[in-house]
Amino acid sequence: MLSRVANCLYWMSRYLERADNTARLLDVNLQLLLDGRALDERALAGHWIPIVQSAGDETLFSALYPRATAETVTEFLVFHPENPNSIQGSISQARENARMVRDQITGEVWEEINRLYLFLRQPQARAMARSSAVEFFQEIKASSLLLQGLTNATVLHNEGWLFQQAGKYLERADKTSRILDVRHTAFPARGAPEPVSQAGALEWAAVLRSCSAWDAYKSTHGSEVQPALVADFLLLSPDFPRSVRYCVQQLNHALRRISGVAESSFSNDAEKLAGRLLAELQFGTPAEIFDAGLHTSIDVLQSKLNDIGAALFKAYIFQAFLIQDSEQLHQQEEQQQQAASALSPG
Amino acid sequence: MPSSAKSPCATASGSGLLPTVLNGYATDNFFDEMFLPDGTLRPHYRKFVTKFGTIPKAELDTKRKAVDALFLRQGITFNVYGDSQGTERIFPFDLLPRIIPAAEWEKLEAGLIQRITALNLFLHDIYHEQRILKDGVIPAYYVLSAKHFRREFVNFRVPGDIYIHVCGTDLIRGADGGYMVLEDNARCPSGVSYMLENRRAMRRTFPDFFEGVGVRSVSNYPAELLNVLQHVAPAGVGDPTVVLLTPGSYNSAYFEHTYLARQMGIEIVEGRDLVVRDQRVFMRTTKGQQPVHVIYRRIDDDFLDPTVFRSDSALGVPGLIHAYRAGNVSLANSIGTGLADDKVMYYFVPRIIKYYLDQDPIIPNVPTYLASEEKDCAYILENLDKLVVKAANEAGGYGMLMGPHASKAEREDFRDRIVADPRNYIAQPMISLSRHPTFIEETDHCEGRHIDLRPYILYGNKTTVIPGGLTRVALRRGSLVVNSSQGGGSKDTWVLYADE
């Protein structure tokens, strides 16, 4: 498979997953506010700023908006053209990558990505996000699930599919850890988070619901929301398909299948790092994580995921591409055979 | 163009079976593809119109919207250049097909095969013995001064001696309905994906029409193209790796590139995916570098290799030309075919056919005047207000003067340009292009619109003309420009098994 194509598939998949997670995060937190507490401006900012932080774009946000409110955060994370990680930005980039590899994905997958892209660009999309946010985010989440289903059911499970899997699970592991980290002001510097009051429990339940983990958590731990158990569940559950451990396991598996190297050894840094992180998650305990500090542990985890992404790029994608002047490339691409599509009248 | 508005004109009447959208349709004294001058239906449209007439207007409207939505959803769009919003538009599609009866097509097919055969012989001769120049059939000056003549490739033997593998020849019909060649596109003609997608859309919209009307299939194009590409693989390569080289996703034909690659089951590559080592071409893959044997290139000669042609090309592959010259990789179309697209060469095509094949052209040229011939030049300059003047090496409506529609200043500007550089200009009479009923949204009715036809010809171990092509429509009333960026649209083209 062409390295460039592998790269496109990997990023297409990452951006789709990114949009999906942003939609989940916003959806749940908007609903949380509806739970009927009048919040002053400071309390509102205290609610929304961590959410912006979890998307990793706090500096850009504060440059663009004076206040963090439901409206500004939604605008920023869903539509703002200067935020490349907004839902619209992510879908546009997913589509741009998909466009470059249209011969590698099926018509069904392409049409759905294109439909979602066109949906987000309509003026009605903004109105819908404002007036019926639940339906709006449902549309995005449903589309994401449809795309995952189509990818599994219609695309050849070949190398390209494995690169998509790798991208999806790497992104998802990172996002799950970030959604958990939204509550970081409630984490103690060391030790397990304390049991919480009823109001606090709502916010922890929101974390679970952002990861679609509410039902799965309940069936494992009962309906009482314990912060320590939530953290354990989202980081270390071996079976929950959005837990960090599960994602790293899938990522590791995809990497092994790309190279054909057994789990017991490795042929490149991506496999080495992924295997090592998986072992840590498999053989780590919640107590150890809390001892090191939950927020610190999540930070370390995120940088390890970044390292795996960088190693993957180095192993498969980067082959000393010439760094070209993209403006010039763009222009020349456009100029080619403009002529051929035109008729000169006789 | 005839000043038809004043003349008494026939109104479509037919047999009372006419669909309501065609009621009161006027041919306005143009050659109409569907109706005879007296307003009766041409026989080869009868079967279609009978079926079409049974569809209620409301259902037609639904079908039309469904097709537009389909194209948009599939992303069958072209990029609007210079639009920072990245706007993409669909190429407007008209549900009424253009229909060509069997006998008419047979003649076109023969004419197109004759033309591509002669042009390939011509290019081979020009890049080798140059007999046609030595025999004085074409003044050597015209060939040697042509912008796309690649002297670097004189005496280079191209694989299979084939220069033009894929040709998209533009045909038009004048006031008497006679077909003429408007231009040959012997470099990388585009639009074939629209031909295929238009047909797919029509099959979806009118699934029960095709069998009854007897329409020939166009769907084997990708398979035939792959045959041609494999046919020209370097000698000794048993199972050649064929790739399609695209300028990239910002090119307006990018959709077509991915479409064809997918249909043929080959990789679509950009210049940066390829690397040349020891005069062999490889693509960079996740498993290292893999050899490439045949490149269906959709980028111009000038951009292919920055070490040989334009050094600022960011699209090309350094060393590609060396590999090509060493015979380790084949290119389709070959380098240097742009010579045949030079509008001055076009003037000589009838002589080229006569010289190599000893035949008269089956499809004639549009009458053409060469500005560098003294007598012609005087005529051109005297009749600028009646003629269409074209620059010899530009296309797409660039460098063109539509005399009757131009302002005095524009005509004077062209007069200066012609006098300064006569080699680069030709002129042709304004042709009154044939018209076809086309649904017009504003009037909610069918009106006559000018059309052309681009059939696709493949030249490999055999020559194949795909029975169909891209029919382009000038959607603006009275317009002769079918360019997609200037309000052009398209229609499906049906070639019938029979004459009715």
Interface residues (C-beta under 8 A of the other chain):
Chain A: M1 L2 S3 R4 V5 A6 E96 R99 M100 R102 D103 G107 W110 E111 N114 R115 L118 E159 F163 I258 Y316 I317 Q319 F321 L322 Q324 D325 Q328 L329 H330 Q332 E333 E334 Q336 Q337 Q338 A339 A340 S341 A342 L343 S344 P345 G346
Chain B: L72 R73 Q74 G75 F78 N79 Y81 G168 D170 I172 M180 L182 E183 N185 R187 C188 P189 S190 G191 P247 G248 S249 Y250 N251 S252 A253 Y254 F255 T258 Y259 A261 R262 E267 I268 V269 E270 R272 D273 M283 R284 T285 T286 K287 R298 I299 D300 F303 D312 S313 A314 L315 V366 V388 K390 E394 A395 G396 G397 Y398 M400 M402 Q428 M430 I431 L433 D452 R472 L480 V481 V482 N483 S484 S485 G488
